[in-house]
Amino acid sequence: MAFLSRVVTLFGLVLLAHAGYSAHEHTVLFSNASAAAVPQDIIVETLVAVVVVSLGLVLGAEKLKPVSWRDWAGEIERNGGARNPYMGLEERYGFWDIRAKRKEFADWMRGEDVVAKQ
């Protein structure tokens, strides 16, 4: 089925490219006309190309698997936190105490000055 889906997708992309080129040529040739609307056949070709490309992509997609939150969360817990998408939220810093950080910085600076003067 993979070969068939690739062929269908390639055919749809070729149709889409041809429709785009046709629309470009039409606008170049009829750029002086006051009503240079794109012809219906180019519009239909574009729509058919989009449907064919979509069909090819759907045919080539993997089978969907049933998702159960409980099973997924259990698998994440068993395998460790490497694949956990919420790891950043679980291990983030809480609120910082700005006054304590300023005091630590001031103490550190005073310690640097004392060491530098001696």
C-alpha positions in Angstrom: 0.0 0.0 0.0 3.0 2.3 0.6 3.9 2.3 -3.1 0.4 3.0 -4.2 0.0 5.9 -1.8 3.3 7.4 -3.0 2.3 7.1 -6.6 -1.1 8.7 -5.9 0.5 11.5 -3.9 3.1 12.1 -6.7 0.4 12.2 -9.3 -1.6 14.7 -7.2 1.5 16.9 -6.8 2.1 16.9 -10.6 -1.5 17.9 -11.1 -1.2 20.6 -8.5 2.0 21.9 -10.1 0.4 21.9 -13.6 -2.6 23.8 -12.2 -0.3 26.4 -10.6 1.6 26.8 -13.8 -1.6 27.1 -15.9 -2.9 29.8 -13.5 0.4 31.7 -13.8 0.4 31.5 -17.6 -3.2 32.7 -17.7 -2.5 35.7 -15.5 0.6 36.6 -17.6 -1.2 36.3 -20.9 -4.4 38.1 -19.7 -2.8 40.7 -17.4 -4.0 43.6 -19.5 -7.7 42.4 -19.5 -9.9 44.1 -17.0 -11.6 40.9 -15.8 -8.8 38.3 -15.8 -10.6 35.6 -13.8 -9.0 32.2 -13.6 -10.9 29.8 -15.9 -13.1 27.1 -14.4 -11.0 24.2 -15.7 -7.9 25.4 -13.8 -10.0 25.7 -10.6 -11.4 22.2 -11.0 -7.9 20.8 -11.7 -6.6 22.5 -8.5 -9.5 21.0 -6.4 -9.0 17.6 -7.9 -5.3 17.8 -7.3 -5.8 18.7 -3.6 -8.2 15.8 -3.2 -5.8 13.3 -4.9 -2.9 14.5 -2.7 -5.0 14.2 0.4 -6.1 10.7 -0.6 -2.5 9.7 -1.2 -1.4 11.0 2.2 -4.3 9.3 4.0 -3.6 6.0 2.2 0.1 6.2 3.3 -0.6 7.1 6.9 -0.1 4.5 9.7 -3.0 2.8 11.3 -4.4 4.8 14.2 -4.0 3.3 17.6 -6.5 3.6 20.4 -5.4 6.1 23.0 -6.1 5.7 26.7 -4.8 8.4 29.0 -4.2 5.9 31.8 -2.1 3.5 29.6 -0.1 6.4 28.2 0.6 7.9 31.6 1.6 4.5 33.0 4.0 3.9 30.1 5.6 7.3 30.7 6.0 6.6 34.4 7.5 3.1 33.6 10.0 4.4 31.0 11.2 7.3 33.0 10.9 11.0 32.4 12.9 11.2 29.2 9.7 11.2 27.1 7.5 13.0 29.5 6.2 16.2 27.8 5.3 17.7 31.2 8.8 17.3 32.7 9.5 21.0 32.3 6.4 21.8 34.3 7.1 19.3 37.0 10.7 20.4 37.6 10.4 24.1 37.2 11.4 26.6 39.8 8.9 27.9 42.2 8.6 31.6 43.1 12.0 33.1 44.0 12.4 35.1 47.1 14.0 38.2 45.7 15.1 39.6 49.0 16.9 36.4 49.9 18.6 36.4 46.5 19.7 40.0 47.0 21.1 39.2 50.4 23.0 36.2 49.0 24.4 38.3 46.2 25.4 41.1 48.6 27.1 38.6 50.9 28.9 37.1 48.0 30.0 40.5 46.8 31.2 41.4 50.3 33.0 38.0 50.5 34.7 38.8 47.2 35.8 42.2 48.4 37.2 40.8 51.6 39.2 38.2 49.7 40.4 40.7 47.1 41.6 43.3 49.8 43.6 40.7 51.8 
